[in-house]
Amino acid sequence: MGVIGGGVTIPVALVGSVALLLVLLRYVSIRLSPLDQDNIKEVSMVKTLNARTRVFLSSVFESIWAAGVGGVVGHLLL
């Protein structure tokens, strides 16, 4: 069973696998980030801007991915 549209079939298992992979990658990235609240140090502006840019771009990517998965699931329900 898959999504059929424009001659392209996307297996449901593939969509689920990709979703699971991205959730696991997100979990790993959160677990690996240092959360040392007791050891607060000053960070340079360049590092701060780089970190904020990386967070912003990953959020944009996740939003685009979620919209794409929502579109695929919407086609499954029709």
C-alpha positions as CSV (number, residue, x, y, z in Angstrom):
1,M,0.0,0.0,0.0
2,G,1.3,3.4,-0.8
3,V,0.5,6.9,-1.9
4,I,-0.3,7.2,-5.6
5,G,-0.1,10.6,-7.2
6,G,1.4,11.6,-10.6
7,G,2.6,8.0,-11.2
8,V,4.8,8.0,-8.1
9,T,4.2,5.5,-5.3
10,I,5.7,6.2,-1.8
11,P,5.4,3.1,0.5
12,V,3.9,3.9,3.9
13,A,6.8,2.0,5.6
14,L,9.3,4.3,4.0
15,V,7.5,7.4,5.3
16,G,7.3,5.8,8.8
17,S,11.0,4.8,8.7
18,V,12.1,8.3,7.7
19,A,9.9,9.8,10.4
20,L,11.4,7.4,13.0
21,L,14.9,8.1,11.9
22,L,14.4,11.9,12.2
23,V,12.9,11.6,15.6
24,L,15.8,9.4,16.8
25,L,18.4,11.9,15.3
26,R,16.6,14.7,17.1
27,Y,16.7,12.8,20.4
28,V,20.4,12.0,20.0
29,S,21.2,15.7,19.1
30,I,19.4,16.9,22.3
31,R,21.1,14.3,24.5
32,L,24.6,15.2,23.1
33,S,24.2,18.9,23.6
34,P,25.9,20.1,26.8
35,L,23.5,21.3,29.5
36,D,26.0,22.4,32.1
37,Q,24.0,25.1,34.0
38,D,26.5,25.2,36.9
39,N,29.4,26.1,34.7
40,I,28.3,29.3,32.9
41,K,31.0,30.9,30.9
42,E,31.0,33.8,28.5
43,V,30.8,32.8,24.9
44,S,31.9,34.8,21.9
45,M,29.4,36.6,19.8
46,V,30.5,34.5,16.7
47,K,29.8,31.2,18.5
48,T,26.4,32.5,19.7
49,L,25.4,33.6,16.2
50,N,26.5,30.3,14.8
51,A,24.5,28.4,17.3
52,R,21.4,30.5,16.8
53,T,21.7,30.2,13.0
54,R,22.1,26.4,13.3
55,V,19.0,26.2,15.6
56,F,17.0,28.4,13.2
57,L,17.9,26.5,10.1
58,S,17.2,23.1,11.8
59,S,13.8,24.5,12.9
60,V,13.1,25.6,9.3
61,F,14.1,22.2,8.0
62,E,11.9,20.4,10.5
63,S,9.0,22.6,9.6
64,I,9.4,21.9,5.9
65,W,9.8,18.2,6.6
66,A,6.7,18.2,8.8
67,A,4.6,20.0,6.2
68,G,5.8,17.4,3.6
69,V,4.9,14.4,5.8
70,G,1.6,16.1,6.6
71,G,0.9,16.3,2.9
72,V,1.7,12.7,2.4
73,V,-0.5,11.6,5.3
74,G,-3.2,13.8,3.9
75,H,-3.1,11.9,0.7
76,L,-3.2,8.6,2.6
77,L,-6.4,9.6,4.3
78,L,-8.2,10.6,1.1
